[in-house]
Amino acid sequence: MFARIVESIPKIEMLDRRDVVLRILKNDVLPIMRQQPGFLEFLPLTPEIKNERFIDITLWADKKDAERYEREGFLRVQEILKPYLAAPVTVRNYTVETTLCEHFEKALAA
């Protein structure tokens, strides 16, 4: 399993509009990801403190699937989010060590 962690800084006027950001993620971004082969899950983390970054974690069956999404789908996602962000997103990639999280892996498979 492979994870992409995307950090974004919303524009100041969006800090009190978390509902708008979540609606855009649900209605516009998530359908794009669901169309991608190997997509498993999307975990949006919204900050408790106003001035912190939003963090989105996407889980992929393997690295190749995440790389394909980076090439074929992520540019569309960035364009959708661009009007709401103060700066370009930061992306980091990780291998998920599933040997340590059996319950999580089973829940994704269900």
Backbone hydrogen bonds, N-H to C=O, Kabsch-Sander energy under -0.5 kcal/mol:
donor,donor_aa,acceptor,acceptor_aa,energy
2,F,60,W,-2.7
3,A,94,Y,-3.3
4,R,58,T,-2.3
5,I,92,R,-3.2
6,V,4,R,-0.6
6,V,56,D,-3.1
7,E,5,I,-0.5
7,E,90,T,-2.8
8,S,54,F,-2.5
11,K,84,Y,-2.6
14,M,11,K,-2.1
15,L,11,K,-0.6
15,L,12,I,-1.4
17,R,14,M,-1.6
20,V,17,R,-1.1
21,V,17,R,-1.6
22,L,18,R,-2.6
23,R,19,D,-2.0
24,I,20,V,-2.2
25,L,21,V,-2.4
26,K,22,L,-2.5
27,N,23,R,-3.0
28,D,24,I,-2.4
29,V,24,I,-1.6
30,L,25,L,-3.1
32,I,29,V,-0.6
33,M,29,V,-1.8
34,R,30,L,-2.7
35,Q,31,P,-1.0
36,Q,33,M,-1.7
39,F,36,Q,-1.6
40,L,59,L,-3.0
41,E,59,L,-1.2
43,L,57,I,-3.4
45,L,55,I,-3.7
46,T,44,P,-0.6
52,E,49,I,-1.8
54,F,8,S,-2.7
55,I,45,L,-2.3
56,D,6,V,-2.7
57,I,43,L,-2.4
58,T,4,R,-2.4
58,T,56,D,-0.5
59,L,41,E,-2.8
60,W,2,F,-3.2
61,A,38,G,-2.5
66,A,62,D,-1.6
67,E,63,K,-2.5
68,R,64,K,-2.2
69,Y,65,D,-2.2
70,E,66,A,-2.2
71,R,67,E,-1.8
72,E,68,R,-3.1
73,G,69,Y,-2.6
74,F,69,Y,-2.6
77,V,73,G,-1.5
78,Q,74,F,-2.7
79,E,75,L,-1.9
80,I,76,R,-1.9
81,L,77,V,-2.2
82,K,78,Q,-2.0
84,Y,81,L,-2.3
85,L,81,L,-0.6
85,L,82,K,-1.2
86,A,9,I,-3.4
87,A,9,I,-0.7
90,T,7,E,-2.3
92,R,5,I,-2.3
94,Y,3,A,-2.9
96,V,1,M,-2.3
97,E,95,T,-0.6
98,T,96,V,-1.7
100,L,97,E,-1.7
101,C,98,T,-1.2
105,E,101,C,-2.1
106,K,102,E,-2.4
107,A,103,H,-2.2
108,L,104,F,-2.0
109,A,105,E,-1.6
110,A,106,K,-1.3
